[in-house]
Amino acid sequence: MGSIDKEIQEQIKGKIKAEIQAEIQNQIKGKVEAEVEKQVQEQIKGKINEKIEAEIDAQIRGQARDKINKKIQEQIIGKD
């Protein structure tokens, strides 16, 4: 009977160890997925911010160009 009890204990121990390893792997997988998701979101946010900044810069340049052209026209008209 002693060897049967020992065999049962070993099987139980093996199953518990396998369950613990599976749980650890799931936790690690979850953490990795969360970190990857965070990195992806940060990259997307960065690209969106870059596009917004580029659009704002383009609008500012356009407004500045319009003001310069208006001043030039005023000076030309003023000279006549």
MDTraj code that builds the backbone (N, CA, C; nanometers):
import mdtraj as md
import numpy as np

residues = "MET GLY SER ILE ASP LYS GLU ILE GLN GLU GLN ILE LYS GLY LYS ILE LYS ALA GLU ILE GLN ALA GLU ILE GLN ASN GLN ILE LYS GLY LYS VAL GLU ALA GLU VAL GLU LYS GLN VAL GLN GLU GLN ILE LYS GLY LYS ILE ASN GLU LYS ILE GLU ALA GLU ILE ASP ALA GLN ILE ARG GLY GLN ALA ARG ASP LYS ILE ASN LYS LYS ILE GLN GLU GLN ILE ILE GLY LYS ASP".split()
xyz = np.array([
    [0.0814, -0.1194, 0.0000],
    [0.0000, 0.0000, 0.0000],
    [0.0857, 0.1258, 0.0000],
    [0.1996, 0.1216, 0.0623],
    [0.2864, 0.2378, 0.0729],
    [0.3267, 0.2913, -0.0628],
    [0.3579, 0.2026, -0.1559],
    [0.4008, 0.2488, -0.2878],
    [0.2833, 0.3083, -0.3660],
    [0.1628, 0.2559, -0.3431],
    [0.0449, 0.3115, -0.4107],
    [0.0177, 0.4524, -0.3586],
    [0.0253, 0.4694, -0.2273],
    [0.0053, 0.6016, -0.1680],
    [0.1099, 0.7004, -0.2192],
    [0.2332, 0.6532, -0.2287],
    [0.3408, 0.7395, -0.2773],
    [0.3156, 0.7778, -0.4232],
    [0.2703, 0.6822, -0.5036],
    [0.2405, 0.7085, -0.6450],
    [0.1271, 0.8104, -0.6579],
    [0.0241, 0.7961, -0.5761],
    [-0.0882, 0.8910, -0.5771],
    [-0.0390, 1.0299, -0.5373],
    [0.0440, 1.0362, -0.4352],
    [0.0988, 1.1648, -0.3915],
    [0.1817, 1.2300, -0.5022],
    [0.2606, 1.1484, -0.5724],
    [0.3428, 1.2010, -0.6818],
    [0.2544, 1.2540, -0.7951],
    [0.1465, 1.1809, -0.8254],
    [0.0555, 1.2259, -0.9313],
    [-0.0132, 1.3566, -0.8916],
    [-0.0580, 1.3629, -0.7671],
    [-0.1217, 1.4855, -0.7180],
    [-0.0219, 1.6009, -0.7213],
    [0.0994, 1.5732, -0.6755],
    [0.2050, 1.6751, -0.6754],
    [0.2317, 1.7234, -0.8180],
    [0.2377, 1.6288, -0.9121],
    [0.2610, 1.6642, -1.0529],
    [0.1478, 1.7491, -1.1094],
    [0.0231, 1.7129, -1.0756],
    [-0.0914, 1.7899, -1.1249],
    [-0.0923, 1.9305, -1.0658],
    [-0.0629, 1.9410, -0.9380],
    [-0.0583, 2.0724, -0.8732],
    [0.0512, 2.1577, -0.9357],
    [0.1671, 2.0963, -0.9575],
    [0.2790, 2.1687, -1.0190],
    [0.2402, 2.2166, -1.1592],
    [0.1738, 2.1301, -1.2364],
    [0.1313, 2.1666, -1.3718],
    [0.0297, 2.2813, -1.3677],
    [-0.0622, 2.2769, -1.2716],
    [-0.1618, 2.3835, -1.2587],
    [-0.0959, 2.5160, -1.2209],
    [-0.0003, 2.5091, -1.1308],
    [0.0712, 2.6309, -1.0900],
    [0.1484, 2.6882, -1.2082],
    [0.2161, 2.6014, -1.2833],
    [0.2916, 2.6480, -1.3999],
    [0.1979, 2.7102, -1.5037],
    [0.0819, 2.6477, -1.5248],
    [-0.0148, 2.7019, -1.6207],
    [-0.0644, 2.8390, -1.5749],
    [-0.0913, 2.8523, -1.4469],
    [-0.1381, 2.9806, -1.3927],
    [-0.0305, 3.0878, -1.4067],
    [0.0932, 3.0523, -1.3782],
    [0.2041, 3.1478, -1.3927],
    [0.2178, 3.1897, -1.5386],
    [0.2094, 3.0932, -1.6299],
    [0.2193, 3.1251, -1.7724],
    [0.1059, 3.2179, -1.8156],
    [-0.0149, 3.1918, -1.7657],
    [-0.1280, 3.2783, -1.7995],
    [-0.1072, 3.4198, -1.7467],
    [-0.0540, 3.4307, -1.6259],
    [-0.0280, 3.5630, -1.5693],
    [0.0786, 3.6365, -1.6491],
    [0.1846, 3.5649, -1.6837],
    [0.2916, 3.6258, -1.7641],
    [0.2363, 3.6680, -1.8996],
    [0.1593, 3.5800, -1.9625],
    [0.0992, 3.6105, -2.0930],
    [0.0111, 3.7344, -2.0823],
    [-0.0687, 3.7419, -1.9759],
    [-0.1548, 3.8584, -1.9558],
    [-0.0752, 3.9861, -1.9395],
    [0.0336, 3.9781, -1.8625],
    [0.1176, 4.0963, -1.8415],
    [0.1858, 4.1384, -1.9717],
    [0.2341, 4.0413, -2.0479],
    [0.2995, 4.0718, -2.1753],
    [0.1984, 4.1350, -2.2710],
    [0.0791, 4.0759, -2.2791],
    [-0.0234, 4.1314, -2.3677],
    [-0.0603, 4.2734, -2.3262],
    [-0.0718, 4.2966, -2.1963],
    [-0.1047, 4.4309, -2.1471],
    [0.0057, 4.5299, -2.1824],
    [0.1300, 4.4886, -2.1680],
    [0.2429, 4.5768, -2.1999],
    [0.2477, 4.6056, -2.3494],
    [0.2251, 4.5033, -2.4310],
    [0.2238, 4.5232, -2.5764],
    [0.1109, 4.6187, -2.6142],
    [-0.0068, 4.5973, -2.5569],
    [-0.1212, 4.6847, -2.5844],
    [-0.0895, 4.8290, -2.5452],
    [-0.0255, 4.8462, -2.4315],
    [0.0126, 4.9800, -2.3846],
    [0.1099, 5.0451, -2.4833],
    [0.2096, 4.9680, -2.5275],
    [0.3080, 5.0208, -2.6224],
    [0.2413, 5.0602, -2.7540],
    [0.1504, 4.9752, -2.8019],
    [0.0800, 5.0040, -2.9273],
    [-0.0022, 5.1320, -2.9125],
    [-0.0736, 5.1445, -2.8018],
    [-0.1541, 5.2646, -2.7783],
    [-0.0669, 5.3893, -2.7720],
    [0.0489, 5.3788, -2.7082],
    [0.1399, 5.4934, -2.7002],
    [0.1923, 5.5316, -2.8383],
    [0.2222, 5.4302, -2.9208],
    [0.2701, 5.4587, -3.0560],
    [0.1610, 5.5240, -3.1396],
    [0.0388, 5.4723, -3.1276],
    [-0.0732, 5.5310, -3.2017],
    [-0.0954, 5.6746, -3.1562],
    [-0.0948, 5.6954, -3.0250],
    [-0.1137, 5.8299, -2.9699],
    [-0.0042, 5.9235, -3.0204],
    [0.1190, 5.8738, -3.0233],
    [0.2307, 5.9542, -3.0726],
    [0.2124, 5.9927, -3.2182],
    [0.1684, 5.8974, -3.2999],
    [0.1475, 5.9265, -3.4423],
    [0.0333, 6.0260, -3.4610],
    [-0.0729, 6.0103, -3.3831],
    [-0.1845, 6.1045, -3.3916],
    [-0.1378, 6.2436, -3.3512],
    [-0.0616, 6.2516, -3.2424],
    [-0.0099, 6.3813, -3.1974],
    [0.0803, 6.4444, -3.3027],
    [0.1628, 6.3620, -3.3683],
    [0.2505, 6.4133, -3.4742],
    [0.1678, 6.4707, -3.5885],
    [0.0613, 6.3999, -3.6264],
    [-0.0235, 6.4478, -3.7360],
    [-0.0945, 6.5771, -3.6970],
    [-0.1424, 6.5835, -3.5736],
    [-0.2095, 6.7050, -3.5264],
    [-0.1115, 6.8217, -3.5267],
    [0.0091, 6.7989, -3.4748],
    [0.1095, 6.9054, -3.4718],
    [0.1467, 6.9498, -3.6127],
    [0.1583, 6.8556, -3.7048],
    [0.1915, 6.8899, -3.8431],
    [0.0794, 6.9737, -3.9047],
    [-0.0442, 6.9370, -3.8768],
    [-0.1579, 7.0130, -3.9299],
    [-0.1617, 7.1540, -3.8708],
    [-0.1374, 7.1650, -3.7415],
    [-0.1339, 7.2968, -3.6766],
    [-0.0219, 7.3816, -3.7360],
    [0.0957, 7.3216, -3.7533],
    [0.2084, 7.3943, -3.8134],
    [0.1735, 7.4423, -3.9541],
    [0.1080, 7.3562, -4.0317],
    [0.0704, 7.3929, -4.1683],
    [-0.0286, 7.5091, -4.1666],
    [-0.1225, 7.5047, -4.0740],
    [-0.2202, 7.6139, -4.0646],
    [-0.1531, 7.7438, -4.0220],
    [-0.0615, 7.7348, -3.9277],
    [0.0107, 7.8549, -3.8828],
    [0.0923, 7.9127, -3.9977],
    [0.1613, 7.8251, -4.0712],
    [0.2401, 7.8724, -4.1862],
    [0.1490, 7.9372, -4.2900],
    [0.0331, 7.8766, -4.3124],
    [-0.0627, 7.9323, -4.4080],
    [-0.1128, 8.0688, -4.3642],
    [-0.1435, 8.0831, -4.2357],
    [-0.1898, 8.2122, -4.1839],
    [-0.0791, 8.3162, -4.1931],
    [0.0416, 8.2757, -4.1612],
    [0.1551, 8.3685, -4.1694],
    [0.1759, 8.4122, -4.3140],
    [0.1664, 8.3173, -4.4062],
    [0.1828, 8.3482, -4.5481],
    [0.0725, 8.4451, -4.5929],
    [-0.0505, 8.4209, -4.5471],
    [-0.1616, 8.5099, -4.5824],
    [-0.1375, 8.6511, -4.5296],
    [-0.0886, 8.6625, -4.4060],
    [-0.0613, 8.7942, -4.3472],
    [0.0488, 8.8665, -4.4243],
    [0.1525, 8.7921, -4.4612],
    [0.2629, 8.8518, -4.5377],
    [0.2119, 8.9008, -4.6724],
    [0.1329, 8.8170, -4.7398],
    [0.0783, 8.8562, -4.8701],
    [-0.0116, 8.9789, -4.8565],
    [-0.0899, 8.9848, -4.7501],
    [-0.1774, 9.0996, -4.7271],
    [-0.0944, 9.2258, -4.7065],
    [0.0129, 9.2160, -4.6270],
    [0.1009, 9.3313, -4.6030],
    [0.1647, 9.3785, -4.7335],
    [0.2081, 9.2817, -4.8137],
    [0.2701, 9.3168, -4.9423],
    [0.1689, 9.3893, -5.0299],
    [0.0472, 9.3357, -5.0351],
    [-0.0567, 9.3998, -5.1158],
    [-0.0877, 9.5398, -5.0641],
    [-0.0933, 9.5556, -4.9316],
    [-0.1187, 9.6878, -4.8735],
    [-0.0075, 9.7849, -4.9100],
    [0.1161, 9.7375, -4.9095],
    [0.2285, 9.8243, -4.9436],
    [0.2249, 9.8610, -5.0914],
    [0.1887, 9.7631, -5.1746],
    [0.1818, 9.7905, -5.3187],
    [0.0701, 9.8910, -5.3460],
    [-0.0446, 9.8693, -5.2853],
    [-0.1574, 9.9601, -5.3051],
    [-0.1250, 10.0978, -5.2479],
    [-0.0593, 10.0993, -5.1350],
    [-0.0220, 10.2261, -5.0709],
    [0.0756, 10.3067, -5.1543],
    [0.1587, 10.2425, -5.2348],
    [0.2582, 10.3121, -5.3169],
    [0.1932, 10.3791, -5.4363],
    [0.0817, 10.3239, -5.4813],
    [0.0158, 10.3808, -5.6004],
    [-0.0484, 10.5094, -5.5736],
])
top = md.Topology()
chain = top.add_chain()
for i, resn in enumerate(residues, 1):
    res = top.add_residue(resn, chain, resSeq=i)
    for name in ("N", "CA", "C"):
        top.add_atom(name, md.element.get_by_symbol(name[0]), res)
traj = md.Trajectory(xyz[None], top)
